[in-house]
Amino acid sequence: MSGTELEEPGQLKRAVIDASAGAVAGAISRMVTSPLDVIKIRFQVQLEPTASWALTKKDSPLKPKYNGLFRTTKDIFREEGLSGFWRGNVPALLMVVPYTSIQFAVLHKVKSLAAGSSKAENHAQLSPYLSYISGALAGCAATVGSYPFDLLRTVLASQGEPKVYPNMRSAFLSIVKSRGVKGLYAGLSPTLIEIIPYAGLQFGTYDTFKRWSMVYNKRYQSSSSSSTNPSDSLSSFQLFLCGLASGTVSKLVCHPLDVVKKRFQVEGLERHPKYGARVELNAYKNMFDGLGQILRSEGWHGLYKGIVPSTIKAAPAGAVTFVAYELASDWFEANLT
């Protein structure tokens, strides 16, 4: 029997551990940050200004439904109740569980190929550039595998009361009927263009912050007279801070692409008049046309609609995801035999 054949069970076990830990991490993160995601989506698909300072620069033809983070939070709670903040959560979970499963499994595999080893300590020695590339590849694979659920999540979360689509099945059938099966992949191109820098930055900066923290731990412990064997292992709180920082950086850089993606996902779909103008079908030719049109008609503010709840969400989402993954991965590794 060859060496490769002997390694297969270990590789399969590692893939199961990564996929399972990723699924747990994604589900926990999604449940915790759903309210901010709903608010972010409402802002992103609204064509009218979403901030008071933007309204004062020029008169809006229609009074915006959502204006400001706190006012929007109160409006959603008053009109839809607490459950409104988890609108679209079922397709979101159906999206995020396979997404994070695929993402972390592919990430570990790419890192293992680059490092020539499946051990995490060897992955820590990889060049920062390889961490960015690994994260980007993992993000692309995960996006393609879970995209229809991402689109359905956006459609359901963007509607208020009264509902246009009462459930996920209704939204699915309406999209297929009006746009065909390819409608389930509307906005995939800008999403992939967005996910390359976003996932690359998220995982690359996470690994970078982890390296810096490890160096800090060694230096701090070596300077302590009570420590004879300095360790570079990180606490859960340090992992949380690394995830917090990486989520913030990646979201701030890539947010305009996320706005365009959301517009593609809801274009041509029904929208209750009280929520403002809808995005017409084929409103944007491509991602660059979408960026240009939003910039011309809505200004720079339009490209950063939802940036406040998005950043507030991205930081804890990144932190919770990475900490939950590390802890779940350790648990699965210790208990899967």
N, C-alpha and C positions, 0 to 999 in steps of 0.2 A: 504494500500500500504506500502511495507517495505521500510526501510531507504535506502537500496541498490538501489531500483528502483527509489527513489527520487533523488539519486546522479547521475544516469546515464546521464541525459541531460548535467549536468556540466562536467562529464568526457568526453563525446563526444565533447563538445565545446572546452575543453582543448586540446583534441587530434587534432582537426581541427586547432586550433591556433598554436600548436607546429609544425604540419606538414606544414602548410602554411608559417609560419615564416622560417622554415628550408629550404623550397623550394626557397623562395626569397633570403635567405642568400647564399645558394649554387650557384644559378644562377649568382648573382652579383660577388661572389668570383671567379667563374670559368671564367667569361668574362674578369675580370681584370688580372688574372694570366696565361691565356692561352699561351702567348708567351714563358714564362719560362718553362711551362710544355712540350711544343713541343721540346724545346732544350734539356730538361732533358731526354725525351724519346729517342731522336736521339742518345744521349750519351750512354744510358743504353743498347740499342739493338746493338750497334756497338761492334764487337768482338775485333777490333784493339784498341790500346791505344788512349785516348782522351786528354792527357795532354803532353806538350812538355817534362817535366822532366821524364815522363814514357818512352818516345821514346828514350831518350839518354841512358837508362840503357841497352837496348838490341834492336837490329834492328828488326823492324816489317817487316814481309814478304810482307805486302801490305801497301802502304801509306794511312794513315787513312783519311777518308773523312772529319770528324769533329775533330778539334783539338783546344781546348781553347774556352772559352765562347764568347769573342768578335769576334774572327774570324768566329766562327760558326754562330753567329748572322748576320754578314755581308754576309756570304755565302748563308744563307737561304733567306735573303732579296734580294740579287742579282739574285738568281736563281728562286725564287718562288714569290717574291713580298711580300707586307705587309700581304696579305691573308694567306701566308704560315705559319705565326705564330698562325693562328687560324685553322689550318688543324685538322680535327677530332673534331671540336667544336660542331657539331650537336649531334653525339652520346655522346660526353662528357656532354652536357647539359641534354640529355635524361638520362644519368647515374646519374649526380650529383643532379638533382631535386628530383627524387624519393629517392636517397641515403640520402640526408640531411633531407628530409621529414620524412623518416622512422627513421633515426638516432635520431633526436631531439624528435620525438613522443615517441619512445621506451625509450629514456633516461629519459624523464619526468615521464613516467609511472613507470619505475624501481625505480627512486628516490622517487616517491610518495608512492610506496609500502614499501620501506625501511624506509621512514620517517613517514609513517602513515598519511600523509597529502599531498595535491596537491599544497600547498602554497610555493612559491619560498623562502620565508624567513625561512621556516622550512628545506628546502633542504640545505640551507647554513650551517645548524648545523650538517649535516651528517659527519660521520667520513671520512677522506681523502681516506681510503681504499675503502669505499663504492662508492665514486666518481669514483675511478679507475675501479672498477668492473662494475658499471653502464655504463661507457663509453665503456668498452670492449664489453659488451652484446649488446649495441646499435650499435656499429660498425659492429659486426657480422651479426646482423639482416639486416642492411642496405646493407652490401656487397652482401649477398645472393640474396637480392631483386633486385639488379641493376647490377649484374656482367656482363652479356652479352654486355651491352652498354660500360662498362669499357674496355672489350677486344676489341670491335670494334673501340673504341677511340684510343687505343694503336696501332692497326694495321694501321689505317689511318694516325695517327700523325707520325708514324715511317718512312713512305715512303716519298720520295722527288719527284723530277721530273726526268724522266717522271713517271707518276703515274702508279702503278701496278693495283690499285683498284680505279676507277674514282669516286665512291661514296659508301655510306654505304651499299646499297643494293648489289652491286657487291662484297664487302668484305664479307658480310653475306652469300651469296650464295656460294662463293668460300670456305669458312670455313666449311660450312655444307657439301659441296660436298667432300672435301678432308679429313675431320676429323669427320664428323657426327655431330649430335646435341650436343654431349658431347664436341665437339671442342669449342663451345661457352663458356664452363666453364673450358677451359684449364688454369691451374695455380690457380684454386680456392683454393686448399689446402694451398699452400704457402701464398696466399692472406689472408686467414682466420688466419693463424699462424702469419702473419705480423700485421693484423688489431687488434688483441687482445692487444698486447703491445702498438701499435700506438694509437688507439682510447682511450685505458685506460690512457696512458700518456697524450694525448691531453686534454681530459676532466678532468682528475684528476689534472694535473698541472694547468689548467685554473681555476678550483675551488680553488686550493691552493693559487694561486696568487691573486684571488679575495678576499679570506679571509685575506691575508696579507694586501691588499690595504684597506679593510674595517677597520682593526685594526689601520692602519696608519692614516686613516681619522679621526677616533674617538680620537686618541691621539693628532693629530695636532689641531683639533677643540677644544678639551677640554683644551689645553694649551693656546688657544687664548682667551683673555679677552672679546672679542666681541661675543663669541659663548656660549650661555647658555644651548642649547640643541644640543649636538654633534650628527651628523648623520653619518651613515656608508655607505650611498648611494654613488655609484661610477659614475664618469663622463664618457662620451663616450670615452674620451682620455685614461682614466685609463683602461676601458674595452679593448680598442685597444691594449694597452701595455700588458695586461694579455694574450690576444689572440696571440700577437706577440711572447711572450716568450714561451707559450705552444706549438705553431706550430714549433718553432725552436728546442726545446728540443726533441719532439716526432720524428721529421724527422731525426735528427742526430743519434738517437739511432737505428731507424728501417730501415734506407736506404738500407743496404745490402739485406734485404728480399724483398724490392721493386724491386731491380735489378733482382733478381731471378724470381720474378713474371713476369716482363716484358719479360724475355727470354722465359718463358713458353708460354706466350701469342702469341709470333711471331714465335715459332719454326715450321719449315717445310713450312712456307709461302714464297711466291716468293719475291725476293728483287733484285732491279737493281744492276748489278755488280759494278757500280761506287761507291756504298755505302758500299762496302766491303763484306766480307763473311756473309752468312746468318746463322741463327741458324738452324741446321738440325733437322728433325723430330725425336722425342724421344732422343734428345741429352742428356737430364738429366732424370735419373730414378725417382728422387723425389727432394724435396727441399734441403735436406742435401747433396745429390749428386751434385746438382747444385752449392751450395755454395763451395763444395770441388773442383769441376772442375774449376770454375771461379778463385778460389784462386790459384790453381796449374798453370793454363795456363796464367792468366792475373795478378796475384799477388794481394796484398791488394788493389791496385788502382782499379782493376776490380770490386771489391765489392762496391766501392764508386764512380763509374762512374756517372756523372750527379749530384754529391752532391752539387756543387756550385749553379747551377740554381735551384736545388731542395730546398736547404735551403733558398735561396733568395725568392723563390716562397712560401715556406711553412710558413714563418713568416708573410708576408702580407695576405696570404690566410687565415691563422688561425685568424688573427686580423679582417679582413673584415668579415669573416663568423660569428664570435661571436658577433661583434658589430651590423651587419645587423640583426642577429637573435634577439638580445635583443631589438633593436629598432622596428623591424617588429612585434615581439611578443607583445610589449607594445601597438603598434598601433592596431593590430587585437583585443587585449583584450578590448581596449577602444571602438572599433567600432562594434565588433560582438555582437549582442544582441539576 
